[in-house]
Amino acid sequence: MKALVYHGERDIRLEEIEKRMPEPNEVLIKVQACGVCGTDMHIFEGAQGAAPTPPKTVLGHEFAGIVEAVGMDVKSVKEGDCVSVDPNDMCGECYYCVQGNAHFCENMIGIGTTVNGGFSEYCTVSAKQVYKISEKLPFEEWTMVEPVACCLHGLDLTGVKTGQTVMIIGGGTIGLIMGQLARISGASTLILVEPVSEKRKMARSLGADITIDPMTQSVEDVLNAYSIQSVDVTIECVGRKQTMLDAIRYVGKGGTAMLFGLTEPACQIPLLPFDVFKKEITIKASFINPYTQKRAISLLDSKRIIVKDLITDTVKLEEAEDIFKTDKYKGRGKIVVV
């Protein structure tokens, strides 16, 4: 079968590899679509994602497909079922798993990061990682389950309450998902800070009340113009040093700054404890998607959030090397390999 194989820093190749048939508790999935995540790009560039990626690993952790075959012990799905995959496979036995913090599992398997994933014609996974999905949405949209699940965990940690003011920093795919989740969680005022006009326009169509171009506008001046006395929650969705600092800077007294974006591992920011003290702010981060996969599927299935408009490009697997090796898709929205 064809697969996009990571061999090391800036080395990814479309190759023929063997299709692995399922063990008794596994499922073989014929992959229909797989989203390209910022983590995939980090790995390609030589940085670490949630865990180190061994060479000769097939990347791709945001995927959906059709069950091709099941192991003899699998009862949850059958051949022909449409399914989504939770890529984070926890052991259930280590200290963190038994304490109810399985996303910190000491033996975690990352489908598409530590073992072969969805940038391939077929992928074999543990049955417990497979969730049935409906035919209401095309597979391209079902690739968004994992990003939505990650965002749900991050939003849960912010504790957004009905009637609060929420600022999203960064209007990429994650920022636009976060904005929608904040809105349906009860945010009464939703602000997006984003320099790209097309993304600001998209945010307004998805429910943002105020959009700010940080390159030409003063964030503080705009907040004053709209009589925003305080921002209750800021959510950073870019993964850069300056935007991390902005999340801490713009959050109001007693508020929460969520540093959601994935920075380079060595990134450091200057934090003034006295400023944290004066504002009594809470600074949080969010790691993967524990216990949120089913909720994400329900949100997409009910069309409570919209993801189809976030997908700007679909690329055939045979042409997927270009996503990583050229600038053809740089700065685009969500890219999906089909």
GUVODO-241629 format. One record per residue: x, y, z of N, C-alpha, C in turn; residue in three letters. Coordinates in steps of 0.1 Angstrom, whole numbers, padded with zeros to 4 digits, always signed. Example, Ala and Ser with C-alpha at 12.3 -4.5 7.8 and 13.67 -1.06 7.14 Angstrom:
<atoms>
+0132-0057+0078+0123-0045+0078+0132-0033+0078Ala+0128-0022+0071+0137-0011+0071+0129+0000+0079Ser
</atoms>
This chain:
<atoms>
+0008-0012+0000+0000+0000+0000+0009+0012+0000Met+0003+0024-0005+0010+0036-0005+0009+0043+0009Lys+0020+0049+0013+0020+0056+0026+0031+0067+0026Ala+0028+0078+0034+0038+0089+0035+0046+0086+0047Leu+0059+0083+0046+0067+0078+0056+0077+0089+0060Val+0078+0091+0074+0088+0101+0079+0101+0093+0082Tyr+0112+0099+0077+0125+0092+0078+0134+0100+0087His+0130+0112+0091+0139+0121+0099+0136+0135+0095Gly+0144+0144+0101+0142+0159+0099+0142+0162+0084Glu+0131+0168+0080+0128+0173+0066+0130+0162+0056Arg+0126+0150+0060+0127+0138+0051+0115+0130+0052Asp+0106+0132+0042+0093+0124+0042+0091+0120+0028Ile+0087+0107+0026+0086+0101+0013+0074+0092+0011Arg+0068+0093-0001+0057+0084-0004+0063+0071-0008Leu+0059+0060-0001+0065+0047-0004+0055+0036-0004Glu+0059+0025-0009+0051+0013-0007+0055+0005+0005Glu+0045+0003+0014+0048-0005+0026+0038-0016+0027Ile+0040-0025+0036+0031-0037+0038+0019-0033+0046Glu+0007-0037+0041-0005-0036+0049-0006-0046+0060Lys-0007-0042+0072-0007-0051+0084-0021-0055+0087Arg-0024-0068+0087-0037-0073+0090-0039-0073+0106Met-0052-0072+0110-0054-0069+0124-0052-0082+0133Pro-0047-0079+0145-0046-0089+0156-0061-0091+0161Glu-0063-0100+0170-0077-0103+0175-0084-0091+0180Pro-0077-0081+0186-0084-0070+0192-0082-0057+0184Asn-0079-0058+0171-0076-0047+0163-0085-0046+0151Glu-0085-0034+0145-0093-0031+0133-0084-0025+0122Val-0087-0030+0110-0080-0025+0098-0090-0015+0091Leu-0085-0003+0090-0093+0008+0084-0088+0012+0070Ile-0097+0013+0061-0093+0018+0048-0095+0033+0049Lys-0084+0041+0050-0084+0055+0053-0090+0062+0041Val-0100+0071+0044-0106+0079+0034-0101+0094+0034Gln-0097+0099+0045-0092+0112+0046-0084+0114+0059Ala-0074+0122+0058-0065+0125+0070-0061+0139+0070Cys-0064+0147+0081-0060+0161+0082-0045+0163+0085Gly-0040+0174+0080-0026+0178+0083-0026+0187+0095Val-0020+0183+0105-0019+0191+0118-0006+0198+0119Cys-0006+0209+0126+0006+0216+0129+0017+0207+0135Gly+0012+0197+0143+0022+0188+0149+0029+0180+0138Thr+0022+0176+0127+0029+0169+0116+0040+0178+0110Asp+0037+0191+0109+0047+0200+0104+0059+0202+0113Met+0056+0202+0126+0067+0203+0137+0076+0191+0136His+0070+0179+0134+0078+0167+0134+0086+0167+0121Ile+0081+0171+0110+0088+0172+0097+0100+0181+0099Phe+0098+0192+0106+0109+0202+0107+0119+0198+0117Glu+0117+0186+0124+0127+0181+0134+0124+0184+0148Gly+0112+0191+0151+0108+0194+0165+0100+0182+0170Ala+0099+0181+0183+0091+0170+0189+0077+0175+0191Gln+0067+0166+0188+0053+0168+0190+0050+0164+0205Gly+0039+0157+0207+0036+0153+0220+0045+0142+0225Ala+0052+0135+0216+0061+0125+0219+0071+0123+0208Ala+0083+0118+0211+0093+0116+0200+0088+0107+0189Pro+0090+0110+0176+0086+0102+0165+0098+0094+0159Thr+0097+0081+0159+0108+0073+0154+0109+0074+0139Pro+0120+0074+0133+0121+0073+0118+0114+0061+0113Pro+0109+0062+0100+0101+0052+0093+0087+0050+0099Lys+0082+0061+0105+0068+0061+0110+0059+0068+0099Thr+0048+0063+0097+0038+0069+0088+0030+0080+0097Val+0031+0092+0093+0025+0103+0101+0010+0103+0098Leu+0003+0113+0104-0011+0115+0102-0020+0109+0114Gly-0025+0118+0122-0033+0113+0133-0047+0118+0134His-0051+0126+0123-0065+0131+0123-0072+0124+0111Glu-0077+0112+0113-0082+0105+0101-0095+0097+0104Phe-0102+0094+0093-0114+0087+0093-0115+0078+0081Ala-0122+0067+0082-0123+0058+0071-0134+0048+0073Gly-0132+0037+0066-0142+0026+0065-0135+0013+0070Ile-0142+0006+0079-0136-0007+0085-0135-0017+0073Val-0123-0021+0071-0120-0031+0061-0120-0046+0066Glu-0115-0047+0079-0115-0060+0085-0114-0059+0100Ala-0118-0068+0108-0117-0068+0122-0111-0081+0127Val-0105-0080+0139-0099-0092+0146-0111-0100+0152Gly-0107-0112+0155-0118-0122+0160-0125-0118+0173Met-0118-0109+0181-0124-0105+0194-0131-0092+0193Asp-0132-0085+0182-0138-0072+0181-0153-0073+0179Val-0160-0066+0188-0175-0066+0187-0180-0052+0185Lys-0172-0042+0187-0178-0028+0187-0180-0023+0173Ser-0173-0028+0163-0175-0023+0149-0174-0036+0140Val-0179-0034+0128-0179-0044+0118-0174-0039+0105Lys-0171-0048+0096-0167-0044+0082-0178-0035+0076Glu-0173-0024+0070-0182-0015+0063-0186-0003+0072Gly-0184-0003+0085-0187+0008+0093-0178+0020+0090Asp-0184+0032+0091-0176+0044+0090-0171+0048+0104Cys-0158+0051+0105-0153+0053+0118-0143+0065+0118Val-0141+0070+0130-0131+0080+0134-0121+0073+0144Ser-0109+0078+0144-0099+0071+0153-0094+0082+0163Val-0094+0078+0176-0087+0086+0186-0072+0081+0186Asp-0063+0090+0182-0049+0085+0180-0041+0083+0193Pro-0047+0087+0205-0039+0085+0217-0043+0073+0225Asn-0035+0063+0224-0039+0050+0229-0032+0048+0243Asp-0039+0049+0254-0033+0048+0267-0033+0033+0272Met-0024+0031+0281-0022+0017+0286-0032+0013+0296Cys-0038+0022+0304-0048+0019+0314-0042+0013+0327Gly-0029+0012+0328-0023+0005+0340-0013+0014+0347Glu-0007+0024+0341+0004+0031+0348-0002+0040+0358Cys+0007+0047+0366+0003+0056+0377-0008+0066+0372Tyr-0005+0073+0361-0014+0084+0357-0027+0078+0351Tyr-0027+0067+0345-0040+0061+0340-0049+0057+0352Cys-0043+0051+0362-0052+0047+0373-0056+0058+0382Val-0049+0070+0380-0053+0082+0388-0064+0090+0380Gln-0068+0085+0368-0077+0093+0361-0072+0104+0352Gly-0058+0104+0350-0052+0113+0341-0045+0106+0330Asn-0053+0098+0322-0047+0089+0313-0039+0096+0301Ala-0042+0109+0299-0035+0116+0288-0020+0118+0292His-0016+0116+0304-0002+0116+0308+0004+0102+0309Phe-0003+0093+0303+0001+0079+0303+0016+0077+0300Cys+0022+0069+0308+0037+0067+0307+0040+0058+0296Glu+0030+0051+0290+0032+0041+0279+0024+0044+0267Asn+0020+0056+0265+0011+0060+0255+0016+0057+0241Met+0007+0052+0233+0010+0049+0219+0003+0061+0211Ile+0010+0068+0203+0005+0078+0195+0003+0074+0180Gly-0009+0071+0176-0011+0067+0162-0008+0079+0153Ile+0002+0077+0144+0006+0088+0135+0017+0096+0141Gly+0021+0093+0153+0033+0100+0159+0044+0090+0164Thr+0039+0080+0171+0049+0070+0175+0048+0056+0168Thr+0036+0054+0162+0033+0042+0154+0026+0047+0141Val+0025+0039+0131+0020+0042+0118+0006+0048+0119Asn+0004+0059+0111-0009+0066+0112-0016+0066+0099Gly-0023+0078+0096-0033+0079+0086-0029+0084+0073Gly-0017+0088+0071-0012+0092+0057-0009+0079+0049Phe-0018+0071+0048-0016+0058+0041-0030+0053+0036Ser-0029+0043+0028-0042+0038+0023-0049+0030+0033Glu-0042+0023+0042-0048+0015+0053-0041+0018+0066Tyr-0048+0016+0077-0041+0018+0090-0048+0008+0100Cys-0040+0001+0107-0044-0009+0117-0043-0004+0131Thr-0054-0004+0139-0054+0002+0152-0061-0007+0162Val-0059-0004+0175-0067-0011+0185-0082-0007+0184Ser-0090-0017+0186-0105-0015+0184-0110-0004+0194Ala-0103-0003+0206-0108+0006+0216-0106+0021+0212Lys-0098+0023+0201-0096+0036+0197-0105+0041+0185Gln-0114+0032+0182-0123+0034+0170-0137+0038+0174Val-0142+0048+0168-0155+0053+0171-0164+0054+0158Tyr-0176+0048+0159-0185+0049+0148-0189+0063+0145Lys-0190+0067+0132-0195+0080+0128-0206+0078+0118Ile-0214+0088+0116-0226+0087+0107-0221+0091+0093Ser-0230+0090+0084-0228+0094+0070-0233+0108+0067Glu-0236+0115+0078-0242+0129+0076-0231+0138+0070Lys-0219+0136+0073-0208+0145+0069-0198+0137+0060Leu-0192+0144+0050-0181+0137+0043-0169+0134+0051Pro-0161+0124+0047-0150+0120+0055-0140+0132+0057Phe-0139+0141+0048-0130+0153+0050-0134+0160+0063Glu-0146+0162+0065-0151+0169+0077-0149+0160+0090Glu-0150+0147+0088-0148+0138+0100-0134+0138+0104Trp-0124+0142+0096-0110+0143+0101-0109+0153+0112Thr-0119+0162+0113-0118+0173+0123-0121+0168+0137Met-0125+0156+0139-0129+0151+0152-0118+0153+0162Val-0106+0149+0159-0094+0150+0168-0091+0164+0172Glu-0090+0173+0162-0088+0187+0166-0099+0193+0175Pro-0111+0190+0172-0122+0195+0180-0121+0189+0194Val-0118+0176+0195-0116+0169+0208-0105+0176+0216Ala-0094+0180+0210-0083+0187+0217-0088+0200+0222Cys-0095+0207+0213-0100+0221+0217-0110+0220+0228Cys-0118+0209+0228-0128+0207+0239-0121+0206+0253Leu-0110+0198+0253-0102+0197+0265-0097+0210+0270His-0091+0218+0260-0086+0231+0264-0096+0240+0269Gly-0108+0240+0262-0118+0249+0266-0124+0245+0280Leu-0125+0232+0283-0129+0228+0296-0120+0233+0307Asp-0107+0233+0304-0098+0238+0314-0099+0253+0317Leu-0104+0261+0307-0105+0275+0309-0117+0278+0319Thr-0127+0269+0319-0138+0271+0327-0147+0283+0322Gly-0148+0285+0309-0156+0296+0304-0170+0295+0309Val-0176+0306+0314-0189+0307+0319-0198+0315+0310Lys-0211+0312+0311-0221+0320+0304-0220+0335+0307Thr-0219+0343+0297-0219+0357+0299-0205+0363+0299Gly-0195+0355+0298-0181+0360+0299-0176+0365+0285Gln-0165+0373+0286-0158+0378+0274-0146+0369+0272Thr-0145+0364+0259-0134+0355+0256-0127+0361+0244Val-0114+0361+0245-0105+0365+0234-0097+0353+0228Met-0099+0351+0215-0091+0341+0208-0079+0348+0201Ile-0067+0343+0203-0056+0349+0196-0051+0339+0186Ile-0053+0343+0173-0050+0334+0162-0062+0328+0156Gly-0064+0331+0143-0077+0327+0136-0074+0316+0126Gly-0065+0307+0129-0063+0295+0121-0074+0285+0124Gly-0072+0272+0120-0082+0262+0122-0086+0261+0137Thr-0075+0260+0145-0078+0258+0160-0085+0270+0166Ile-0080+0282+0162-0087+0294+0167-0102+0295+0163Gly-0105+0291+0151-0119+0292+0147-0127+0281+0153Leu-0121+0270+0156-0129+0259+0164-0131+0264+0178Ile-0120+0270+0184-0121+0274+0198-0132+0285+0199Met-0132+0294+0189-0142+0305+0190-0157+0299+0190Gly-0159+0289+0181-0172+0284+0181-0176+0276+0194Gln-0166+0269+0199-0169+0262+0212-0171+0272+0223Leu-0164+0283+0224-0166+0293+0234-0180+0300+0233Ala-0184+0302+0220-0197+0308+0218-0208+0299+0223Arg-0208+0286+0219-0219+0277+0224-0217+0273+0239Ile-0206+0276+0245-0204+0274+0259-0209+0286+0267Ser-0213+0297+0260-0220+0308+0267-0213+0321+0267Gly-0202+0322+0260-0195+0335+0259-0204+0345+0253Ala-0206+0357+0259-0215+0367+0254-0207+0377+0245Ser-0194+0378+0246-0186+0386+0237-0174+0378+0233Thr-0173+0376+0220-0162+0368+0214-0153+0377+0206Leu-0140+0378+0209-0131+0386+0202-0120+0378+0196Ile-0117+0381+0183-0106+0374+0176-0095+0384+0173Leu-0083+0381+0176-0071+0388+0172-0063+0381+0162Val-0063+0386+0149-0058+0379+0138-0054+0388+0127Glu-0042+0387+0122-0037+0397+0111-0042+0394+0097Pro-0047+0382+0094-0051+0379+0081-0066+0382+0079Val-0069+0391+0069-0083+0396+0068-0093+0385+0065Ser-0089+0375+0056-0098+0364+0053-0102+0356+0065Glu-0092+0354+0074-0095+0347+0087-0104+0355+0096Lys-0102+0368+0096-0111+0376+0104-0126+0376+0099Arg-0127+0376+0086-0140+0375+0079-0146+0362+0082Lys-0139+0351+0082-0144+0338+0085-0149+0338+0100Met-0141+0344+0109-0145+0344+0123-0158+0351+0125Ala-0160+0362+0118-0172+0369+0119-0184+0361+0115Arg-0182+0354+0104-0193+0345+0099-0196+0334+0108Ser-0186+0330+0117-0188+0319+0126-0192+0324+0140Leu-0194+0337+0142-0199+0342+0155-0191+0351+0162Gly-0179+0355+0157-0171+0365+0165-0178+0379+0165Ala-0178+0385+0176-0184+0399+0177-0174+0410+0173Asp-0162+0408+0177-0152+0418+0174-0139+0411+0168Ile-0134+0416+0157-0122+0411+0152-0111+0423+0151Thr-0099+0419+0154-0089+0430+0155-0077+0425+0147Ile-0072+0434+0139-0059+0432+0132-0048+0438+0140Asp-0040+0429+0147-0029+0434+0156-0018+0442+0149Pro-0017+0441+0135-0007+0447+0128-0010+0462+0125Met-0023+0465+0125-0027+0479+0122-0035+0485+0133Thr-0040+0478+0143-0048+0483+0153-0042+0480+0167Gln-0045+0489+0176-0041+0487+0190-0052+0479+0197Ser-0049+0467+0202-0059+0459+0209-0066+0466+0220Val-0058+0473+0228-0063+0481+0239-0073+0491+0235Glu-0070+0498+0224-0078+0509+0219-0092+0503+0214Asp-0091+0492+0207-0103+0486+0202-0112+0481+0214Val-0106+0475+0224-0114+0471+0236-0120+0483+0242Leu-0113+0494+0243-0119+0506+0249-0130+0511+0241Asn-0128+0511+0228-0139+0516+0219-0152+0508+0220Ala-0151+0495+0223-0163+0487+0225-0167+0486+0240Tyr-0160+0494+0248-0163+0494+0263-0162+0481+0269Ser-0151+0473+0265-0148+0460+0271-0139+0463+0283Ile-0145+0462+0295-0137+0466+0307-0127+0455+0310Gln-0130+0442+0308-0121+0432+0311-0123+0419+0302Ser-0113+0412+0299-0114+0400+0292-0112+0389+0302Val-0123+0380+0303-0123+0369+0313-0113+0358+0309Asp-0113+0354+0296-0105+0343+0292-0098+0347+0279Val-0085+0344+0278-0078+0345+0266-0073+0331+0262Thr-0074+0328+0249-0070+0315+0244-0060+0317+0233Ile-0047+0314+0235-0037+0315+0225-0037+0303+0216Glu-0038+0305+0203-0039+0294+0193-0029+0295+0182Cys-0018+0301+0185-0008+0303+0174+0005+0295+0177Val+0010+0296+0189+0022+0288+0193+0034+0296+0191Gly+0034+0309+0193+0046+0318+0192+0048+0325+0205Arg+0060+0329+0207+0064+0336+0219+0056+0349+0221Lys+0055+0357+0211+0048+0370+0213+0033+0368+0216Gln+0027+0358+0209+0012+0356+0211+0010+0350+0225Thr+0019+0342+0230+0018+0337+0243+0018+0349+0253Met+0028+0358+0251+0028+0370+0260+0016+0378+0258Leu+0010+0379+0246-0002+0387+0244-0014+0381+0253Asp-0015+0367+0253-0025+0361+0261-0025+0365+0275Ala-0013+0366+0281-0011+0369+0295-0014+0384+0296Ile-0009+0392+0286-0011+0407+0287-0026+0411+0287Arg-0033+0405+0278-0047+0410+0276-0057+0404+0285Tyr-0054+0393+0292-0064+0388+0301-0066+0397+0313Val-0079+0398+0317-0082+0408+0328-0079+0402+0342Gly-0081+0410+0352-0079+0406+0366-0088+0395+0369Lys-0082+0385+0376-0089+0373+0380-0092+0363+0368Gly-0087+0366+0356-0090+0358+0344-0081+0346+0342Gly-0083+0339+0331-0075+0327+0328-0069+0329+0314Thr-0056+0327+0313-0050+0327+0300-0046+0313+0297Ala-0052+0308+0286-0049+0294+0281-0039+0295+0270Met-0027+0289+0272-0016+0288+0263-0018+0275+0255Leu-0026+0275+0245-0030+0263+0238-0021+0260+0226Phe-0016+0270+0219-0007+0267+0208+0006+0260+0211Gly+0010+0252+0202+0023+0244+0204+0035+0252+0199Leu+0043+0255+0209+0056+0263+0205+0067+0253+0202Thr+0078+0258+0197+0090+0250+0197+0094+0246+0211Glu+0099+0234+0213+0102+0229+0226+0111+0238+0235Pro+0120+0245+0228+0130+0254+0236+0124+0268+0238Ala+0112+0271+0233+0107+0285+0234+0106+0288+0249Cys+0110+0301+0252+0108+0306+0266+0102+0320+0265Gln+0094+0323+0275+0088+0337+0276+0092+0343+0289Ile+0094+0356+0289+0097+0363+0301+0084+0365+0309Pro+0083+0360+0321+0071+0361+0329+0074+0369+0342Leu+0066+0379+0344+0069+0388+0356+0059+0383+0367Leu+0063+0376+0377+0054+0371+0387+0046+0382+0394Pro+0052+0395+0395+0045+0406+0401+0033+0409+0393Phe+0034+0408+0380+0022+0411+0371+0011+0401+0373Asp+0015+0388+0375+0006+0377+0377-0001+0380+0391Val+0007+0384+0401+0002+0387+0414-0008+0398+0414Phe-0005+0409+0407-0014+0420+0407-0027+0417+0401Lys-0027+0409+0390-0039+0406+0383-0046+0393+0388Lys-0039+0385+0396-0044+0372+0401-0049+0364+0390Glu-0041+0363+0380-0046+0355+0368-0041+0340+0369Ile-0048+0332+0362-0045+0318+0361-0039+0315+0347Thr-0028+0309+0347-0022+0305+0334-0023+0290+0332Ile-0029+0285+0321-0030+0271+0319-0025+0267+0305Lys-0023+0254+0304-0020+0248+0291-0029+0236+0290Ala-0029+0230+0278-0037+0218+0275-0030+0208+0267Ser-0031+0195+0271-0023+0185+0265-0033+0174+0259Phe-0033+0173+0246-0041+0163+0238-0056+0163+0242Ile-0062+0151+0241-0077+0151+0241-0083+0140+0250Asn-0080+0141+0263-0086+0130+0271-0101+0130+0272Pro-0107+0119+0269-0122+0117+0272-0131+0127+0264Tyr-0126+0132+0253-0134+0142+0246-0138+0138+0232Thr-0133+0126+0228-0135+0122+0214-0150+0120+0210Gln-0158+0114+0219-0172+0111+0217-0179+0125+0217Lys-0176+0134+0225-0182+0147+0226-0180+0154+0212Arg-0168+0153+0207-0164+0160+0195-0173+0154+0183Ala-0174+0141+0183-0182+0135+0173-0197+0139+0174Ile-0202+0141+0186-0216+0145+0188-0218+0160+0183Ser-0208+0168+0185-0209+0182+0181-0209+0183+0166Leu-0200+0175+0159-0199+0175+0145-0212+0169+0139Leu-0216+0158+0144-0228+0151+0139-0241+0160+0140Asp-0242+0168+0151-0253+0176+0153-0252+0190+0145Ser-0240+0192+0140-0237+0204+0133-0238+0217+0142Lys-0234+0214+0154-0234+0225+0164-0222+0234+0161Arg-0211+0228+0155-0200+0236+0151-0198+0233+0136Ile-0193+0243+0129-0191+0242+0114-0176+0240+0112Ile-0172+0230+0104-0158+0228+0101-0156+0228+0086Val-0166+0226+0078-0164+0225+0063-0157+0237+0058Lys-0160+0249+0063-0155+0261+0058-0140+0263+0062Asp-0135+0255+0071-0121+0257+0075-0112+0249+0066Leu-0117+0240+0058-0109+0231+0050-0107+0239+0036Ile-0095+0243+0034-0092+0250+0022-0086+0242+0010Thr-0080+0230+0013-0074+0222+0003-0076+0207+0006Asp-0079+0200-0004-0078+0185-0003-0068+0181-0013Thr-0059+0172-0009-0047+0168-0017-0047+0153-0017Val-0045+0147-0029-0043+0133-0030-0031+0128-0023Lys-0032+0116-0018-0020+0110-0011-0008+0110-0020Leu-0010+0107-0032+0002+0107-0042+0009+0120-0043Glu+0002+0131-0039+0008+0144-0041+0011+0151-0027Glu+0010+0143-0016+0010+0149-0003+0024+0153+0001Ala+0035+0148-0005+0048+0153-0002+0049+0168-0004Glu+0042+0173-0013+0043+0188-0016+0038+0196-0004Asp+0029+0191+0004+0025+0198+0016+0036+0202+0025Ile+0046+0192+0026+0057+0194+0035+0069+0200+0028Phe+0071+0197+0016+0084+0200+0009+0083+0213+0001Lys+0072+0219-0001+0071+0231-0009+0063+0242-0001Thr+0063+0254-0006+0055+0265+0000+0041+0266-0006Asp+0037+0257-0014+0024+0257-0021+0012+0259-0012Lys+0013+0253+0000+0001+0253+0009+0004+0262+0021Tyr+0015+0269+0021+0019+0276+0033+0009+0288+0036Lys+0005+0289+0048-0005+0300+0052-0019+0297+0048Gly-0022+0285+0043-0036+0281+0040-0043+0277+0052Arg-0056+0273+0051-0064+0268+0062-0061+0254+0064Gly-0071+0246+0067-0069+0232+0070-0067+0224+0057Lys-0057+0216+0056-0054+0208+0045-0057+0193+0048Ile-0064+0187+0039-0068+0173+0042-0063+0164+0030Val-0056+0153+0034-0051+0143+0024-0062+0133+0022Val-0065+0131+0009-0076+0121+0006-0070+0110-0002Val
</atoms>
